[in-house]
Amino acid sequence: MKISDFSIGIEFTVWGKTYRCTDVGSRVVIAIRIDEMTMATKQGDTISHQVLSRTEAEQQGWFDGPPYAVAEHILDEDDLEACERALTQLGS
């Protein structure tokens, strides 16, 4: 994909993961991963991880924003070449 193919809210895949565009710059795209979400919790010295599916994470509001409760990723011009538009989108 090219930078001109992106707009806020479109979903795309790259590196076998699904992302949603949250911002488009002149040379980079900012996106959140939406196919799953890993939540880490710490009790004392113990750290545990729970992986939430897309549906579970959406129901709990993890992908609502901005600001987003999950990390935003920066994809540069080289990364964009590997991106493909997602076949399905929410609201489509």
C-alpha positions in Angstrom: 0.0 0.0 0.0 1.0 3.6 -0.4 0.6 6.4 2.1 -2.2 7.8 0.0 -4.1 4.5 0.5 -4.4 5.1 4.3 -7.0 7.1 6.2 -8.0 7.1 9.9 -10.2 4.0 10.6 -9.2 1.7 7.8 -8.1 -1.8 8.7 -5.1 -3.5 7.1 -2.9 -6.5 7.7 0.9 -6.6 7.9 3.2 -9.2 9.3 0.2 -11.5 9.8 -1.5 -9.2 12.2 -4.5 -6.8 11.7 -4.3 -3.1 12.5 -6.5 -0.1 12.4 -5.1 3.2 11.2 -5.3 6.0 13.9 -3.3 8.7 12.1 -1.6 9.4 8.8 1.5 11.6 8.5 3.4 12.7 5.4 5.7 9.6 5.6 4.4 7.4 8.4 1.1 5.7 9.4 0.2 5.2 13.1 -2.0 2.2 14.0 -3.2 0.0 16.8 -3.2 -3.8 16.6 -6.8 -5.1 16.7 -6.7 -8.8 16.1 -5.9 -9.5 19.7 -4.6 -7.7 22.8 -2.3 -9.0 25.5 -2.9 -7.7 29.0 -0.3 -8.1 31.7 -1.0 -7.9 35.4 1.4 -8.0 38.3 0.7 -9.2 41.8 3.8 -9.1 44.0 6.6 -10.6 42.1 4.3 -12.5 39.7 3.5 -11.2 36.3 0.7 -12.9 34.4 -0.5 -12.4 30.8 -4.0 -12.8 29.4 -4.6 -12.7 25.6 -8.0 -11.2 24.7 -9.5 -11.9 21.3 -10.6 -9.0 19.1 -14.2 -9.4 20.2 -13.3 -9.5 23.9 -11.0 -6.5 23.7 -13.6 -4.5 21.7 -16.3 -5.3 24.3 -14.1 -4.1 27.0 -13.3 -0.8 25.2 -9.5 -1.4 24.6 -9.6 -0.1 21.1 -11.7 3.0 21.9 -9.9 6.3 21.5 -8.1 8.6 21.1 -6.4 8.3 23.4 -6.0 4.6 23.1 -5.5 2.1 25.9 -3.3 0.0 23.7 0.1 0.9 22.1 0.1 2.7 18.8 2.7 1.5 16.3 4.5 3.6 13.8 4.9 2.2 10.3 7.3 3.9 7.9 7.6 3.9 4.2 9.4 0.5 4.1 6.7 -1.1 6.3 3.8 0.2 4.2 5.0 -1.9 1.2 4.1 -5.0 3.1 0.6 -3.8 4.1 -2.6 -5.1 2.5 -6.1 -3.7 3.0 -8.2 -5.9 5.3 -11.1 -7.7 3.5 -13.6 -6.9 6.3 -14.1 -3.8 8.3 -16.4 -2.8 11.1 -19.4 -0.9 9.7 -18.8 -2.1 6.1 
